[in-house]
Amino acid sequence: MADKERMERLFSAIGIDMERHTTPKPTMPLFQSGIQEPPLLQGITIPALYAATFECVVLRSILNHLSVEAFRKGYGWKPKFVVKCRECEEEYHQEVESCKKCGGEVRKADKSELEYAETLLESKNSMMQSFIEIMKEVEMDLNIVDDAYLVLTKEYFVDPDTKKVMFFRVKEITRADPIFMRMLADKRGMRGGSQYTSLVDRTFRTSDPKDKCPVTGMRVVPIHYMNLAGVGKGQVYTEGEVIHLSKWSPGKLYGRSPIATMWRQVNTLIAMDNYVYSAYQKKRMPRGVMVIKSSNMETVERTARNIQEHLERDPSYIPTIGVETESGRGGLEYVRMMDTLEELQYIPIKDDIRQRIAAFFGVSNVFMNDVSGGGLNNEGMQIVVSNRAVAFAQSIYNRVLFPQIIEAFEIKEWELILNPHEEEDEIMQLRRDEMAIRNMMQMKQAGYEANLRDGIDDKILHFDYKQPDPQEVAAAQAQQQAQQQGGGGGQPVQKGDDTFSDPNALFKRTNFDASRGSIPFADSLATTAGTDLPPLRSQSENTRQSGGQSPGMIRRVEGAPTGASVKTDKREHKSPQEKAIDHQIKETEKRHGLGGSRGNSQ
């Protein structure tokens, strides 16, 4: 927000003596100035969407899983920067001693900004709801109607003399019902601009933006949202008092309900459940009809009545029927009226519809206690797909909703984010850092200078590489030459460009011992000086002078003859820094119970 205000001041200063003209904004013929109604697909109302969702057990199980997983680990605060200059307010995303721009003193994020916000979010509102419970309601609204409303109840402090709002505070956060919430917009779809009200007296309504409230004398402000619940003209809200967001189909005004898209599938599941309920509980449809061929119908009817009376008294009664005929011959035929569930393909049809609905929301079968199809790889992919769906749900709050909440609290140096729902994310972060550090070490050994990039995205380490200065290379060559000459007749170090004619001998990642006569590259001497990293060396054409001993990087397996098999050699190329990183990752995996599973997968 501060950057936007700075840019506005900059352009205002540049164009202070100029005329300013803007491109016309497009007018949508579907919009009428005033209250905007949400789009209804085939006449499906919003209450009908909620009724179908809470009646269908499959759909509610899917939405409940998304809501629980998204908020399972809670929320937290994260600073927007590591340090910030006190003078020029330049932000850095890594530790620095002083500002690189002006040389001023740097500081960390101010924690005093969070005192009031933490107190409000950790307490319950007037309806005894915590912040996480409110967010779960918002998540259900997004998945059902794709429109969620969060009301920030504000208390305004007005100067009694000038009738101007000096400041405000957020007293409470509540969820508004999408059934009754409406937006007010003009023909372009811009919120506000059609009706106005006073911040103090909300009963006053006008269409003239220049009017003043007759009771308070305050200037009117545009109405952005209206709550049609209750009696009277309803409740109106101005800009910043209501936060609206959509998840699946965000647009200028309202979203598009995903439940309305799969309306037939949801109602088919409800009808199938009602069919089974009627068949097994109410018995509205007879299973079949018994047809008796006889010339003495009075006896048949009398016997049927007696059987019915016995069954009403004793459901376990087994009737015995004997019918007389003139010819002595009769017949008994059973006509079935209702098909079985297997003949109706009940289970396959229900599974197909359930999988279609679950696929839209990204919830796999393994999270619905369905492990048919089996296989570790199959279940692993299902978990990955569901984790991505939950991560997408969390991103809506981290990118859209929470920034508007912290803006209402006037928090500028902190971010409100949901904690990742998967514990393995920490392990993956360490593995990415490990690979980035290893690549950095190899680049330094190859003769490049590496600097940690000061980027906004601090989740992944980024390094910038460049060749060293020629003066540093010359100094490193001179130092290496002096060490070898002082050590007793070693060959002088040659330049990297004239050492070998074979390009295949360059950039070999093996660290040879000095006794083998390998020659380090000049650039690598400059970048690895003063560190524990060995410089990158070239292959040597000299004969082996190790006295029959294996190089230090080869560890022989005890009990096996030397060189009997390639399996008897264990080559260790890792530096002490790399070994320390591997040890840290293994310890972290043990704390999270992932050490055994990772070993089995390898």
C-alpha positions in Angstrom: 0.0 0.0 0.0 2.9 2.3 0.8 4.4 1.8 -2.7 1.1 2.6 -4.4 0.8 5.9 -2.4 4.3 6.7 -3.3 3.7 6.2 -7.0 0.5 8.3 -6.9 2.5 11.2 -5.3 5.2 10.8 -7.9 2.8 11.0 -10.8 1.0 13.9 -9.2 4.2 15.8 -8.9 5.2 15.1 -12.5 1.9 16.1 -14.0 1.1 19.1 -11.7 1.1 21.5 -14.7 -0.4 19.2 -17.2 -3.9 18.1 -18.3 -4.6 14.5 -17.4 -7.0 12.3 -19.4 -7.9 8.6 -19.0 -9.2 5.9 -21.2 -12.9 5.3 -20.8 -13.8 2.2 -18.8 -16.0 -0.4 -20.5 -19.7 -0.3 -19.7 -21.5 -3.6 -19.2 -25.1 -3.6 -20.5 -25.9 -6.4 -18.0 -25.3 -4.1 -15.0 -28.0 -1.7 -13.7 -27.1 1.1 -11.4 -27.9 0.1 -7.9 -28.3 -3.3 -6.2 -26.7 -6.1 -8.2 -28.3 -9.5 -8.1 -26.0 -12.6 -8.2 -26.4 -14.8 -11.4 -28.6 -17.8 -11.0 -28.0 -20.9 -13.2 -31.3 -22.3 -14.4 -33.2 -20.7 -11.6 -31.2 -22.4 -8.8 -31.4 -20.1 -5.7 -28.6 -19.7 -3.1 -30.7 -21.4 -0.3 -31.2 -24.4 -2.6 -27.4 -24.7 -3.1 -26.9 -24.8 0.7 -29.7 -27.3 1.2 -28.4 -29.6 -1.5 -24.8 -29.4 0.0 -25.8 -30.2 3.5 -28.2 -33.0 2.4 -25.7 -34.8 0.2 -23.3 -36.8 2.4 -20.7 -37.2 -0.4 -20.4 -33.5 -1.2 -20.3 -32.5 2.5 -17.6 -35.0 3.2 -15.5 -33.5 0.4 -16.0 -29.9 1.5 -15.4 -30.8 5.1 -12.1 -32.3 4.2 -10.9 -29.2 2.4 -12.0 -27.0 5.3 -10.3 -29.1 8.0 -7.0 -29.5 6.1 -6.7 -25.9 5.1 -6.8 -24.6 8.7 -5.4 -27.7 10.5 -2.1 -26.0 11.4 -3.5 -22.5 12.2 -2.0 -19.2 11.2 1.0 -17.1 12.0 2.8 -13.8 11.4 5.8 -13.4 9.0 7.9 -10.2 8.6 7.9 -8.7 5.1 11.7 -8.2 5.3 14.7 -9.2 7.3 16.1 -5.8 8.0 15.0 -2.2 6.9 17.0 1.0 6.7 15.9 3.6 9.3 16.8 6.5 6.9 15.7 5.6 3.4 13.4 2.7 4.4 15.1 0.4 1.9 14.1 -3.3 2.6 16.5 -6.2 2.6 15.7 -9.9 2.6 19.0 -11.0 4.1 21.1 -9.9 7.0 23.2 -6.8 6.3 25.2 -4.6 8.7 24.2 -1.3 7.2 22.1 0.0 4.3 23.9 -0.5 1.0 22.0 2.5 -0.5 22.7 5.3 2.0 24.8 3.6 4.6 22.3 4.2 7.4 21.4 2.0 10.3 19.1 -1.0 9.7 16.4 -2.5 12.0 14.1 -5.5 12.1 10.3 -5.4 11.7 8.4 -3.6 14.4 6.5 -6.1 16.6 4.4 -3.4 18.2 2.2 -3.3 15.1 0.9 -6.7 16.0 -0.3 -6.0 19.6 -3.9 -5.0 18.8 -4.3 -7.4 15.9 -3.1 -10.4 17.9 -5.4 -9.5 20.8 -8.4 -9.3 18.5 -7.7 -12.4 16.4 -7.0 -14.6 19.5 -10.3 -13.5 21.2 -13.8 -14.5 20.2 -16.4 -12.3 18.6 -19.9 -11.5 20.0 -21.2 -14.8 18.7 -18.4 -16.7 20.5 -16.6 -17.6 17.3 -12.8 -17.8 17.0 -10.9 -16.5 14.0 -10.3 -20.1 12.6 -14.0 -20.9 13.0 -15.0 -17.8 11.0 -12.5 -18.8 8.3 -14.0 -22.3 8.1 -17.4 -20.7 7.4 -15.8 -18.6 4.7 -14.3 -21.7 3.1 -17.7 -23.4 3.0 -19.2 -20.3 1.4 -16.5 -20.2 -1.2 -17.0 -23.9 -2.1 -20.8 -23.6 -2.2 -21.7 -20.3 -3.8 -18.2 -19.0 -4.6 -19.0 -15.7 -2.7 -17.8 -15.1 0.8 -18.3 -11.9 2.9 -16.3 -10.9 5.9 -17.6 -7.9 7.9 -15.1 -5.7 9.8 -17.1 -3.9 12.5 -15.3 -0.6 12.9 -15.6 2.1 15.5 -15.1 5.6 14.1 -13.7 8.5 16.2 -15.2 11.7 14.9 -14.1 15.3 15.8 -17.2 17.0 17.2 -16.1 20.4 15.8 -15.1 19.5 12.2 -17.3 16.4 11.9 -14.4 14.6 10.3 -13.3 11.0 11.1 -9.9 11.2 12.8 -9.3 7.5 13.1 -11.0 4.1 13.6 -10.4 0.7 15.0 -11.7 -2.7 14.1 -13.8 -4.1 17.0 -15.0 -7.4 15.6 -14.7 -9.7 12.6 -17.8 -11.7 11.6 -19.1 -13.6 8.6 -22.0 -12.3 6.6 -24.5 -14.7 4.9 -24.2 -14.7 1.1 -27.9 -15.4 0.8 -28.7 -11.8 1.9 -25.5 -9.9 1.0 -25.7 -7.7 -2.2 -23.3 -5.4 -4.0 -24.2 -1.8 -5.1 -22.5 -0.8 -8.3 -22.9 1.5 -11.3 -23.4 0.4 -15.0 -19.7 -0.2 -15.4 -19.7 -2.7 -12.5 -17.8 -0.4 -10.2 -18.7 -0.7 -6.6 -20.3 2.4 -5.1 -21.4 5.5 -7.1 -25.2 4.8 -7.0 -26.2 5.4 -3.4 -24.6 7.3 -0.5 -25.0 7.4 3.3 -23.5 8.8 6.4 -20.9 7.0 8.5 -22.8 7.8 11.7 -26.5 7.7 10.6 -26.8 4.8 8.2 -30.6 5.3 7.8 -30.0 8.4 5.6 -29.8 7.5 1.9 -29.2 9.7 -1.1 -28.1 9.5 -4.7 -26.3 12.9 -4.7 -22.6 12.6 -3.7 -22.6 16.3 -2.6 -25.3 15.9 0.1 -24.7 16.1 3.8 -26.4 14.2 6.5 -29.2 16.3 7.9 -28.7 14.9 11.4 -24.9 14.9 11.8 -23.9 17.3 9.1 -21.2 14.9 7.8 -20.4 14.4 4.1 -21.9 11.3 2.7 -19.8 8.3 1.5 -20.7 5.7 -1.2 -22.4 2.5 -0.3 -20.6 -0.7 -1.5 -22.6 -3.5 0.2 -26.0 -4.1 1.6 -27.5 -6.7 3.8 -31.1 -7.4 2.9 -31.8 -9.6 6.0 -34.3 -8.3 8.5 -36.9 -5.6 8.1 -36.6 -2.0 6.8 -34.2 -0.8 4.3 -31.5 -3.2 5.4 -27.9 -2.6 6.6 -25.5 -0.8 4.4 -21.7 -0.9 4.4 -19.1 1.5 3.0 -15.7 0.8 1.5 -13.4 -1.2 3.7 -16.1 -2.5 6.0 -16.8 -5.7 4.0 -14.3 -8.0 2.4 -15.6 -10.0 -0.6 -13.7 -12.7 -2.3 -14.3 -15.5 -4.8 -12.3 -18.7 -5.2 -13.4 -20.6 -8.4 -14.7 -18.0 -10.8 -13.7 -14.5 -9.6 -15.2 -11.7 -11.6 -16.1 -8.0 -11.4 -18.9 -8.6 -9.0 -20.1 -12.1 -8.0 -18.6 -15.5 -8.5 -20.1 -18.7 -10.1 -21.2 -21.5 -7.8 -19.5 -24.8 -8.5 -22.4 -26.6 -6.9 -24.7 -25.1 -9.5 -22.5 -26.6 -12.2 -22.8 -30.1 -10.8 -26.4 -29.6 -9.7 -27.7 -32.7 -11.5 -24.9 -35.0 -10.1 -25.6 -33.8 -6.6 -29.3 -34.3 -6.8 -28.8 -37.7 -8.4 -26.9 -38.8 -5.3 -29.6 -37.4 -3.1 -32.3 -39.3 -5.1 -30.3 -42.5 -4.9 -30.1 -42.2 -1.1 -33.8 -41.5 -1.0 -34.5 -44.6 -3.1 -32.6 -46.9 -0.8 -34.2 -45.2 2.2 -37.7 -45.8 0.8 -36.9 -49.3 -0.2 -35.5 -50.4 3.1 -37.4 -48.2 5.6 -40.8 -47.0 4.3 -41.3 -49.8 1.8 -43.4 -47.6 -0.5 -42.8 -49.9 -3.5 -43.7 -53.6 -3.1 -40.9 -56.0 -4.0 -43.3 -58.0 -6.0 -46.8 -59.3 -6.6 -48.0 -62.9 -5.8 -50.4 -64.2 -8.5 -52.5 -67.2 -7.6 -54.5 -69.0 -10.3 -57.7 -70.4 -8.7 -61.4 -70.7 -9.4 -62.3 -70.1 -5.7 -61.3 -66.4 -5.2 -63.2 -66.1 -2.0 -60.9 -68.5 -0.3 -57.9 -66.8 -1.7 -59.1 -63.4 -0.4 -60.0 -64.7 3.0 -56.6 -66.4 3.3 -54.8 -63.2 2.3 -56.7 -61.1 4.9 -55.8 -63.7 7.6 -52.1 -63.5 6.6 -52.1 -59.7 6.7 -53.6 -59.7 10.2 -51.0 -62.2 11.4 -48.2 -60.2 9.9 -49.3 -57.0 11.6 -49.3 -58.8 15.0 -46.1 -60.8 14.3 -43.7 -59.8 11.6 -42.0 -63.1 11.9 -45.1 -65.1 11.1 -44.7 -67.6 8.3 -48.0 -68.0 6.4 -49.3 -71.4 5.2 -51.7 -71.3 2.2 -53.9 -74.0 0.9 -56.3 -73.4 -2.0 -59.0 -75.8 -3.3 -59.7 -76.0 -7.0 -62.4 -77.8 -9.0 -60.0 -79.5 -11.2 -57.5 -80.2 -8.5 -54.9 -78.3 -10.3 -53.7 -74.8 -9.6 -50.7 -72.5 -10.1 -48.6 -70.1 -8.2 -46.6 -67.4 -9.9 -44.4 -64.6 -8.5 -44.1 -61.3 -10.4 -41.2 -59.1 -9.3 -41.9 -55.4 -9.2 -38.6 -53.9 -8.0 -35.1 -54.6 -9.4 -32.2 -55.3 -7.1 -29.4 -52.8 -6.5 -27.0 -54.9 -8.5 -29.3 -54.9 -11.5 -29.7 -51.1 -11.1 -25.9 -50.6 -11.2 -26.3 -48.6 -7.9 -22.7 -48.9 -6.6 -20.9 -48.2 -9.9 -23.1 -45.2 -10.8 -22.7 -43.7 -7.3 -18.9 -44.2 -7.4 -18.7 -42.5 -10.8 -20.6 -39.5 -9.6 -18.6 -39.3 -6.4 -15.3 -39.3 -8.3 -16.5 -36.6 -10.7 -17.4 -34.3 -7.8 -14.2 -35.1 -5.9 -12.1 -34.5 -9.0 -13.4 -31.0 -9.3 -12.5 -30.1 -5.7 -9.2 -32.0 -5.9 -10.0 -34.5 -3.1 -8.7 -38.0 -3.8 -10.4 -41.3 -2.9 -7.8 -42.1 -0.2 -9.0 -39.1 1.8 -12.6 -40.5 1.7 -11.6 -43.9 3.2 -11.7 -45.5 -0.3 -8.5 -47.4 -0.9 -9.8 -49.5 -3.8 -7.3 -49.6 -6.7 -4.5 -49.9 -4.2 -0.8 -49.6 -4.8 1.6 -47.3 -2.9 2.3 -45.2 -6.0 -1.4 -44.7 -6.7 -2.1 -43.6 -3.1 1.0 -41.4 -3.1 -0.2 -39.6 -6.2 -3.7 -39.2 -4.7 -2.1 -37.5 -1.6 -0.1 -35.2 -3.9 -3.2 -34.1 -5.7 -5.1 -33.4 -2.5 -2.2 -31.5 -1.1 -2.2 -29.3 -4.1 -5.9 -28.6 -3.7 -5.4 -27.6 -0.1 -2.4 -25.5 -1.0 -4.6 -23.7 -3.6 -7.3 -23.1 -0.9 -4.7 -21.6 1.5 -3.3 -19.3 -1.3 -6.7 -17.6 -1.6 -6.4 -16.5 2.0 -2.7 -15.6 1.9 -3.0 -13.6 -1.3 -6.4 -12.1 -1.2 -8.2 -12.1 2.2 -5.4 -11.7 4.7 -3.7 -8.7 3.0 -7.0 -6.8 3.3 -7.3 -7.7 6.9 -3.9 -6.4 7.8 -4.5 -3.3 5.8 -7.6 -2.6 8.0 -5.3 -3.0 11.0 -2.8 -0.7 9.3 0.0 -3.3 9.6 2.7 -2.5 7.1 5.7 -4.6 8.1 4.1 -8.1 8.7 2.1 -10.7 6.8 -0.6 -12.9 8.1 -0.3 -16.4 6.6 -1.7 -19.9 7.1 0.8 -22.4 8.2 1.5 -25.1 5.6 -0.7 -28.2 6.2 2.1 -30.7 5.3 4.9 -31.3 7.7 7.1 -32.6 4.8 7.3 -29.1 3.4 10.1 -28.3 5.9 12.0 -31.3 4.7 11.6 -30.3 1.1 12.8 -26.8 1.9 16.0 -28.2 3.5 16.6 -30.4 0.4 16.2 -27.5 -1.9 18.6 -25.4 0.2 21.0 -28.4 0.2 21.0 -28.6 -3.6 21.4 -24.8 -3.9 24.4 -24.8 -1.6 26.0 -27.8 -3.3 25.7 -26.1 -6.7 27.2 -22.9 -5.2 30.2 -24.9 -3.9 30.8 -26.5 -7.2 30.6 -23.2 -9.0 33.2 -21.7 -6.6 35.5 -24.7 -7.1 35.1 -24.1 -10.9 36.3 -20.5 -10.5 33.2 -18.4 -10.1 32.2 -16.0 -7.4 28.9 -16.7 -5.7 26.7 -14.1 -4.0 23.4 -14.8 -2.3 20.6 -12.9 -4.1 18.6 -10.5 -2.0 15.2 -11.5 -3.5 11.6 -11.1 -2.3 11.0 -14.8 -2.4 13.1 -16.0 0.5 11.7 -19.6 0.4 14.4 -20.7 -2.1 18.0 -19.8 -2.0 19.2 -18.0 -5.1 22.9 -17.3 -5.9 24.3 -15.0 -8.6 27.6 -16.1 -10.2 30.3 -14.2 -12.0 33.9 -14.7 -13.0 36.5 -13.3 -10.5 38.5 -10.2 -11.1 41.7 -10.8 -13.2 43.8 -9.1 -10.4 42.5 -11.6 -7.9 43.3 -14.5 -10.2 46.9 -13.2 -10.7 47.3 -12.8 -7.0 46.1 -16.3 -6.4 48.5 -17.6 -9.0 51.4 -15.8 -7.5 50.5 -17.2 -4.0 50.2 -20.7 -5.3 53.5 -20.5 -7.2 55.3 -19.1 -4.1 53.9 -22.0 -2.0 55.1 -24.6 -4.4 58.5 -23.1 -4.9 59.0 -22.7 -1.2 57.9 -26.4 -0.7 60.9 -27.8 -2.6 61.0 -27.8 -6.3 57.4 -28.2 -7.4 56.4 -27.2 -10.9 55.1 -23.7 -11.3 51.4 -23.2 -11.7 50.5 -22.7 -15.4 47.7 -20.5 -16.7 44.4 -22.2 -17.2 44.2 -21.3 -20.9 47.5 -23.0 -21.8 47.6 -26.0 -19.5 45.8 -28.6 -21.7 44.8 -29.0 -25.3 42.3 -31.7 -24.5 38.9 -30.1 -23.5 37.8 -33.4 -22.0 40.4 -33.1 -19.3 38.9 -29.9 -18.0 36.2 -29.5 -15.3 36.6 -32.9 -13.8 34.8 -33.0 -10.5 37.4 -35.3 -8.8 39.6 -33.8 -6.1 43.1 -35.3 -6.5 45.8 -35.4 -3.9 48.8 -33.2 -4.5 51.1 -36.1 -4.8 49.4 -37.1 -8.1 50.6 -33.9 -9.8 47.1 -32.5 -10.6 47.1 -28.8 -11.4 44.4 -26.5 -10.0 42.8 -23.9 -12.2 43.8 -20.3 -11.7 40.2 -19.0 -11.3 39.3 -21.7 -8.8 42.3 -20.7 -6.7 40.9 -17.1 -6.4 37.4 -18.1 -5.5 38.3 -20.8 -2.9 41.1 -18.9 -1.1 40.4 -18.7 2.6 37.8 -21.4 2.6 37.7 -25.1 3.2 36.6 -25.8 -0.4 39.2 -27.6 -2.5 39.9 -25.9 -5.8 38.9 -27.6 -9.0 41.8 -29.5 -10.5 42.6 -30.9 -13.9 43.7 -34.4 -14.8 47.4 -35.0 -14.7 49.6 -36.7 -17.3 52.2 -37.6 -14.7 52.7 -41.1 -13.4 51.4 -42.1 -10.1 53.7 -41.4 -7.2 51.6 -42.3 -4.3 53.7 -45.3 -3.3 50.8 -47.8 -3.8 48.4 -46.0 -1.5 44.8 -45.2 -2.4 43.8 -41.6 -2.6 42.2 -40.1 0.5 38.8 -40.0 -1.2 38.6 -43.8 -1.6 37.6 -45.9 1.4 38.3 -49.6 1.0 35.9 -52.1 2.3 37.6 -54.3 4.9 37.9 -58.0 4.1 38.0 -57.6 0.3 41.0 -57.6 -1.9 42.0 -54.3 -3.4 40.4 -53.7 -6.8 38.5 -57.0 -6.8 35.3 -55.2 -7.7 34.0 -51.7 -8.1 31.8 -52.3 -5.1 34.9 -52.5 -2.9 35.6 -48.8 -3.5 33.6 -46.1 -1.7 34.5 -42.7 -3.1 33.7 -39.8 -0.9 33.6 -36.4 -2.7 31.6 -34.5 0.0 33.2 -31.5 1.7 32.8 -30.9 5.5 30.1 -28.4 4.7 28.1 -30.9 2.6 28.4 -33.5 5.3 27.1 -31.1 7.9 24.1 -30.3 5.7 23.3 -34.0 5.2 23.5 -34.6 9.0 21.1 -31.7 9.6 18.6 -33.1 7.1 18.8 -36.6 8.6 18.2 -35.2 12.1 15.2 -33.2 10.9 13.7 -36.3 9.2 14.1 -38.3 12.4 12.2 -35.6 14.4 9.3 -35.8 11.9 9.4 -39.6 11.7 10.4 -39.6 8.0 13.8 -41.2 8.2 12.6 -44.8 7.7 10.3 -44.0 4.8 13.0 -42.1 3.0 15.4 -45.0 3.4 12.9 -47.5 2.1 12.2 -45.5 -1.0 15.8 -45.4 -1.9 
